[in-house]
């Protein structure tokens, strides 16, 4: 089963906008009530056995079961008789809110994420229709949604043949409403075979990326280009009264500016990923948790570059274009010579040139790291470096590269050496 998600700009009518906002409001109330119920149940079990708090204490009975998804879904059905507002929203939409809350609690232990937060009217921004019913769902540039009816959208690209719309997520962003269509097709796609020209990618802040072919890509400053305008708007925001219309309008301006920065960054990541996949059969990157980079002194620049998003986009583009993608061990990529595999020692950040004392190989530091990443990826596949890298014209070598005799050391891995 193959699943894809396509995003389209929605063009709802005024009545549909009112229904969307009403649905988001009810979903927010259900989320907050269910979260408060879970927190109260957990806090009631933290009371000491022999004493109670002097100020207040929870009075949840001891025989009340833990309010998991199934308990809260059953309670939601019974609550519709007491609260008619719940019946004005599609039942499966509210069930998906409870299911999302269940996933958030599971992720606390599974992914080491924080405790779920209560949502105000700005934080609840989407809801899901898990099923669209029977009959015709798509027609030209329109889609039929439960309770909303036929809604127009900007058909920026065609839906592939053989795919069916499984579910739809309605998202409210600063620039309007969007539809996230989940498409499914009953087909099995085989894994990409590792073949062709290998390419290593080294990511950094001095240069956004360096390839093993000697290409250096500058890092665009997405935030810095609009930082002055963003700073002026945020300075005006602190003087606005909370809850006022002027503060709401200014918040929308700031949100649209942030979305403009985000969309520009994502568009550039996709274009770069497609460019790197040209003439490449294998793609290798370092296995790095970029969240640790964001906590350091250069955290602002790391978040502006969006390395984590770029790696995920590159992985998707490689799969789409039939390029093998893999992550390699990240340690000591800048301390090893890619030509002779000799440990050259630790380099300072100001040292931008790699110069090996053993073989005399000299090139840019980031290019050398990318070549080490490429060599590690190719060797992990059980192949010799020469079978893929010979003749690719590594940067910094003026001589032609030829195969050396296969060495029996280190598992029989063959090495590259310059021709005399």
Buried (B, 14 or more C-beta within 10 A) or exposed (E): EEEBEBBBBBBBEEEBBEBBEBBBBBBBBBBBBBBEBBBBBBEBEEEEEEEEEEEEEBEBEEEEEEBEBEBBBEBBEEBBEEEEEBEEBBBBBBBBBBBBBBEBBEEEEEEEEEEBEEBEEEEBBBBBBBEBEEEEBBEEEBBBBBBBBEBBBEBEEEBEEEBEBBBBBBBBBBEBBBBBBBBBBEEEEEEBEBEBBBBBBBBBBEBBBBBBBBBBBEBBEBBEEBBEEBEEBEEBBEEBEEEEEEBEEBBEBBBEBBEBBBEBBBEBBBEBBBEBBEEBBBBBBBEBEBEEBBEEEEEEBBBBBBBBBBBEBBBEBBBEBEBBBBBBEBEEBBBBBBBBBBEBEEBEEEEEEBBBEEBEBBBBBBBBBBBBBBBBBBBBBEBBBBEBBBEBEBBBBEEEBEBEEEEEEEEEBBBBBBEE
